[in-house]
Structure formats: C-alpha cells, structure tokens
C-alpha cells in the first residue's frame, strides 16, 4: 500500500511538473499567438484480473488536457506502474472472464488437479489450476463429470463448482 502511495505521489508530481513546464513555455512565448497549452500524450494500459485467474489488457492512447479529468476517469483503477509516457492501471473484476463465459469448463488435469480449461478438458489447455483432488474420496459419477468437464459460464456456477470440490482437496 505504501509503495502504491509513493507511486501515486510520484506520478502526480511528474504530471504537475510537465504541466508546469508547459505553463512556463506558454508564459514565455507571445501570449497573443498561443491559443492553448499543449496536451499531454500518454499510453494507458488497463489490466483486468478476473476471479478465474484470467487477465486481459487494453491499451488506450490518451490526450490529457486536464489532469483532474484524467484522474477522475481512472479513479476506480489502481495505478501499478508508470513512466513519463506510460501508465499501467489494474482492476480486479468480481466476475469470471469473457473466455470462461464463452468456452469454460472446470475439470481435472492428468495429475489430478482441479483446473479451468478453455474447452473440454481432454482437448484443451489449462487456463488456471487450483488444488489437487483426492479422487478416491469422490463418487465415480463426480469423477467422471470432472474428466468430461463441467461447463461454467457464470460467476455463480464457477463459485459453486470450486467450493463443492474443496472437500475433496488433498491436504
């Protein structure tokens, strides 16, 4: 938390410094020929982290005319990295990822780990792994469902399946 505050203060200082330099340049020039201050051009990376562990990143080019408006636009995001022309924001999304909604299955990997798959487990890649399952504790029908894959397309389905499987986890 302390590091985030330091980064935030550094970013505010950096922006104020840039705005101060622009302001000084405007004052030094012929005021009649200058109509407005030059805006700040930034590249903003928006990282979303979903409940299922998937991450997405969007890159936006921003032209900043007023710092107050810029910070207000991203007030619900957490600043995690920055330099002079690039800022990286992150947000935890309280939902499953679009990938899981479209084609997600919870199943068991070959080594007995409860995992999320992009598609059915026997033909797809693991998106995220959770914990080892003791299949000897399970009914054979439950084990078979995990081998075939249980479709999960909502936060509720995801939570229900993961929570129900915790009782079979290996300690």
Secondary structure, DSSP 4 states (H G I P E B T S, - for coil): -HHHHHHHHHHHHHHHHHHHHHHHHHHHS-TTT--SPPPEEEEEEEEEEETTS-EEEEEEEEEES-HHHHHHHTTTSEEEEE-SSEEEEEEEESS--HHHHHHEEEEE-TTSEEEEEES-GGGS-EEEEEEEB-GGGS-HHHHHHHHH-EE--SHHHHHHHHHHHGGGB--
